[in-house]
C-alpha cells in the first residue's frame, strides 16, 4: 500500500485546487461548498491553535482571516453573509441560505456581477457569487498563504511544516486524512 504525505502547500497545489477544477466540470454548485468551507483552512495558519483543536468563535475567526487573503475587498463587506449563509449553509444544510445566490459566467444575467447585491436592501439583501470569479479569487488567496507560509513572522511555522493530509492508495481507491487517520487505517488492516 503506497501513501503520500502532503505539507500544506503541496495539499493546495496537488489536491485542493485540482479537486475544485474537477468538481467544476461535474457539478459547479459544489465548488461553492468546497471553497466556502476551505476558507477557514487558509486562516488557520495565522493563529497558534492546532488544526484539530476547537475553541468557541475559532471557526469564524479563522474564516475571517482567510477571507482577508482575498484581493477583492468587497468580500469584507459581506463576510457574515459568506460565513453564515454560504459556509455554514453548506456545512450544516448542504445548501446556501436565501441571502446567497450562485451562478456561473455562462448563466449570469446581463448587468449582474460577482458580489453584487441583487436583492432589495436589508433585510432582504442577496449577494450574487459567480463561480469562475470566486475560484480565481480563492486561488489568489491560496498563493498569498503559500508565500506567507515561508515567513514565520506571519504564520505559525509549526503548522506550515506539518503534514496536513495523507493519501493512502490501494486497489479499492484513495483515502485521505491526517496522519492519525492513516495510522488507524493501517493498524486496522
N, C-alpha and C positions, 0 to 999 in steps of 0.2 A: 504494500500500500504506500503510495507516494503522497507526501504532503509538502506544503509550501507555507512559510510564514511571511506575512506582509507587514512591513512598517507602514505608518500612516500615509506617507507619500506614495508608496507602492500600491496601497489599498485604493487610493484615489485614482491613480493612473491605470491600474490593471483590473480593478473590479468595479468601483463605483461609477466612473464616467462611462466606460464601455457598457456597463449594465443599463444605465439610463438610456443610452443610444439604442440598445436592443429593445428595451421596453417601448421606446418611442415608435419603433417600427411596427410593433404588435398591437399595443393599446396605449396611445398617448396619454389618456386620462390618468393612468397610474404613475406617470413620470412626476406629476404634481405631488403625489403622495410620497414618493421616494425622496424627492428634493426637499419638500417641506419638513419631513421627519429627519433628514440628514443635516439640515442647517444647524441643529443643536450639536451634532458631532463636530462641526467646524469650530464652534465657540468653546467646546470642551477643552481645547488646548490652552486657553487663556486663564485657567484657574488651576488651583493646586489640589483639586478633588479628583480622586481616581475615577476612571471611566465608569466603573460599575457601581460606585457609591451613589447614594441618594440623600439629598437634603431638600427640605421644602424650598420652593422657588428656584432651585438649581436648574431644572429644565428650561424655565423661562429665561433665566439669566444667561444660560449658555446659548439659547436660541437668539436672544437679542444681540449677544456678542458676535455670533456667527453672521447675523444679518448686517452687522456693521462692516463686514468684509466686502459686502456688495457695493460696487462702484456707484450705482444709481441711488442717490439719496432719497428718492421718492419712497423707497421701501421703509424708511424710518417713520414716515407719516402714517403708515398702515400696519405697523408692527403687530399690534394686538389683533387686528383682523387676520393677518397671516398666521400668527401663532394659534389663536383660539379657533379661528374659522377654517383655516386650511390644515395646519399641522395637527391640532387636537381633533379636528373633524375626521381627518383620515385615520389617525392613530386609534381613535375610540369608536368611530361610527362607519368607517370605510368610505366616507364622502365628505366634501367640504360643507360648511354652513351656507345658509342663504345669503350671507354677506360676501361670498366669493363666487365669481363667475370664471369659468375656464374655457379657453378656446385655443385654436391653432391659427397660424398665419393663413392657412387655406380657407378657414371658416370665419375669419374676423369680418365684422360688418364695417362698411365704409365709414370712416371718421373715428372709429374706435381705436384704441391703442393700449399697450401694456400699462397696467397700473392706473388706468383711467377709472374714475368713479362713474359708473353707468347707471346708477340708481339715483333716486332723489336724495336730498340732504338727509342728515341724521333724522330719525333713527333707521331710515330705510336705505342707507347707502349700500352700494355693492361695488367691490373692486374687481376689475377685469384683469385676468392674467393670461398672457399669450405664451404658449408653451415654448416656442423656439427662443423667444427673448429671455424667458425665465431660465432655460437651460444654459444659454450663453452667459447670463449674469452669474449663475451658480458656478460655472466653470471658471470664470474670472475670480470669483471669491475663493475657490479651491486653490488657484495659483497664488493668491495672496497668502493663504495659510501655508502653502508649501514653502514660500520664501521665508515667512515668519518662523517656521519650524527650525530653520537653521540659526535663529537668533534666540539664545537662551534668555535674553533680557525681555523678549516679547511673549514667549510661551513657556510652559512647563516643559523643560528639556527632557525630563524623565519620560514623559508621555511620548514625545517625538521619537525616542529611541526604542520604545517598547514594541513588541509585536501587537498589532491591532487586530488582525484576523489571521486565521489559519484555514487553509483549504485542505481537505482530505479527499483524495481521488481514489476511487475503486471502480470495479466493473458495474456497480449499481448507480454510480453518479458521483456528485461532488457535494460535500457537506462543508459549511463554513461556520466559523465561530471563533471565539477566543481560544487561547492556549488551553484553558481549563476544559473546554468542550472537546478538544482534540484528545486530551489525556483520558477523559471519561470514555470517549468513543473507543479508543484503542484498548483500554483496560476491559471494556465490556465485550470485546471480540472473542 
